[in-house]
Amino acid sequence: MTSAEPLPPAAPRGREVKASVLAAFQLVEDARYFGSDRRDRRGRRRSVAERTVAYRKLARDLRVG
C-alpha cells in the first residue's frame, strides 16, 4: 500500500446520515417553519419592508465604518 491509498476503516461503521440528507431535512424544516403559516398580505408586506429597512441600515453602517 502506498501513502496515496486510503486506509480501510478500522471497524465497521454504524448507520451514518449523509450530509445531503441532513441538508434536505433542514430545507424541509425551514420551509415548514417559515412558509407554512399563511399570513395576510399586509403582514407579508410589513415583514418585507422591515427586512429592507434593516438591510439598508446595515449597508449604510458598513459604508460609514
C-alpha positions as CSV (number, residue, x, y, z in Angstrom):
1,M,0.0,0.0,0.0
2,T,1.3,3.4,-0.9
3,S,0.7,6.6,1.0
4,A,-1.8,7.7,-1.7
5,E,-4.2,4.9,-1.0
6,P,-6.8,5.5,1.7
7,L,-6.8,3.3,4.8
8,P,-9.7,0.9,5.3
9,P,-11.9,1.7,8.2
10,A,-10.7,0.2,11.5
11,A,-14.2,-1.0,12.4
12,P,-17.4,-1.3,10.5
13,R,-19.4,1.9,11.0
14,G,-23.0,2.1,12.0
15,R,-25.6,3.9,10.1
16,E,-24.3,7.3,9.1
17,V,-26.5,10.1,8.0
18,K,-25.2,11.7,4.8
19,A,-24.8,15.4,4.7
20,S,-27.2,15.7,1.8
21,V,-29.9,14.0,3.7
22,L,-29.4,16.4,6.6
23,A,-29.4,19.4,4.3
24,A,-32.7,18.2,2.7
25,F,-34.2,17.7,6.1
26,Q,-33.2,21.2,7.1
27,L,-34.7,22.6,4.0
28,V,-38.0,20.8,4.7
29,E,-38.0,22.0,8.3
30,D,-37.2,25.6,7.3
31,A,-40.0,25.6,4.7
32,R,-42.4,24.2,7.3
33,Y,-41.3,26.8,9.9
34,F,-41.0,29.9,7.6
35,G,-43.5,29.2,4.9
36,S,-46.4,27.2,6.3
37,D,-48.2,29.9,8.1
38,R,-50.5,31.8,5.8
39,R,-50.2,35.4,6.8
40,D,-52.3,38.1,5.2
41,R,-50.7,40.4,2.5
42,R,-50.3,43.2,5.0
43,G,-48.2,41.1,7.3
44,R,-46.0,39.8,4.5
45,R,-45.5,43.4,3.1
46,R,-44.7,44.6,6.6
47,S,-42.1,41.9,7.2
48,V,-40.5,42.6,3.7
49,A,-40.4,46.3,4.5
50,E,-38.9,45.8,7.9
51,R,-36.2,43.5,6.4
52,T,-35.5,46.1,3.7
53,V,-35.1,48.8,6.2
54,A,-32.7,46.6,8.3
55,Y,-30.6,45.8,5.3
56,R,-30.4,49.4,4.3
57,K,-29.3,50.5,7.8
58,L,-26.7,47.7,7.8
59,A,-25.4,48.8,4.4
60,R,-25.2,52.4,5.5
61,D,-23.4,51.5,8.7
62,L,-20.9,49.3,6.8
63,R,-20.2,52.2,4.3
64,V,-19.6,54.7,7.1
65,G,-17.5,52.4,9.2
